[in-house]
């Protein structure tokens, strides 16, 4: 629902802030007072085409219009904002604003976020409908007619949508298998070759890491053996032990000779010879232990002479295959399994393709049956809607006109989840005249009254939140009972929606829940348009003026009170 409209420097309006309520709001005033400026400003805020002529002459800056909407949390406008990446809060108002410069350039904002005029226009299409002397947007757009007809006839597209999903999935499966079959010969040869290479290589999970660790260990072991060999060479193997043994024997002989010569056993010579023998004996034992320890260390690093070479060859083979297949080494086992599965699929693709094509044919038949049933429901709903609309046309002085719902069956290549129907509302304005699109045939006030008749027939069956409906001089060229019929239908629409009507008819204005009077004043240098919400007494006076003209009579006031009821 539109709850506020702020206008700055638009045509004859310098500054205006309007609070707008639910139900039917009537806008009245003398011809030329500027009633259309309100609609121009609302159009500016909702993305309508605009030119520099809307900027008020003498304005210091740009013209601007701001429309504030209070929407239900499930309103489709929020899904659109999501798609465009614009911020909003479902429990806060939606604010659309547009600025227009004197050079014709404009800027658009949604909740104070800069955006394009196209976004404002798209949102406007979700938020309001305009039906007037020169344009009708929203309701008469053929793209909306299918949804309107389905809502009116309470037609469900669930079965068709489900059948469409099944048919589409079956067709995609068959197409994939057909493509696989077409590629089978060349792909089979390639897959067979690659799978044979992988079978010979036989890659295993985690093998690359294990081989890399083993290669590092073997490389370290080879260097360690070289160092141990150097230690063995430095000790001279058993040569050191032999030399120490010879030294020990020579010292023993020297001690024996000293004893034979009568050297005292506890004398310096014998004591020192004994110490030397003991030291050499200890060195001999340590040397033998050192040689044994070095030999034992060497034995612990022994490995097959070509083990490192074999490990490196295996690692290089795995990495080379991974590069060839453009995968990671760790993915080689999975790639091998995938190749095997694809070969198996190719081998069985012939049977699978036949089965898939049969399933696609069955899904197609199911879809066509569901779409046919849906078309029949729509035709029946279209007949009912045509009768309902034509029942509304007579009271609106369109008794010679005819209305129908055109339904054409599309080719299968244009099938979709909503069926095979192209739906368009069509009219014939005179007996014998061909049917055609509403906007192409109806003109002036007829166009707005056709829209009113259609909305009246669809009332309460819109299938979702009702947009703001704007009727601009829908009562053009009619009066008396016809104007009363127009007012009655606008009032009926406003019972569950918000409606604005620009009118010259007292019968229409009297049906309003709110009434604004639009007037123009000024001097030789400037002119201003003023919009005044009317009190009950002021409203009665305004309707009396509309009935009597320049001089308001008591009879006109009495008639006004009677109309207001």
ZIVEN-V737103 format. One record per helix or strand of 3 or more residues. SS is the DSSP state (2 for helix, 1 for strand). FROM is the first residue (numbers start at 1). LEN is the number of residues. Records with the same first field share a line. If there is no record, write none. Layout:
BEGIN
SS=FROM-LEN / FROM-LEN
END
This chain:
BEGIN
1=2-9 / 13-7 / 23-6 / 63-7 / 94-7 / 106-5 / 113-3 / 128-4 / 402-8 / 421-8 / 468-5 / 498-5 / 514-9 / 527-7
2=35-11 / 52-3 / 76-9 / 117-11 / 142-11 / 158-25 / 184-18 / 207-29 / 239-22 / 268-33 / 307-19 / 329-67 / 412-3 / 438-4 / 444-15 / 480-14 / 506-4 / 536-13 / 554-11
END
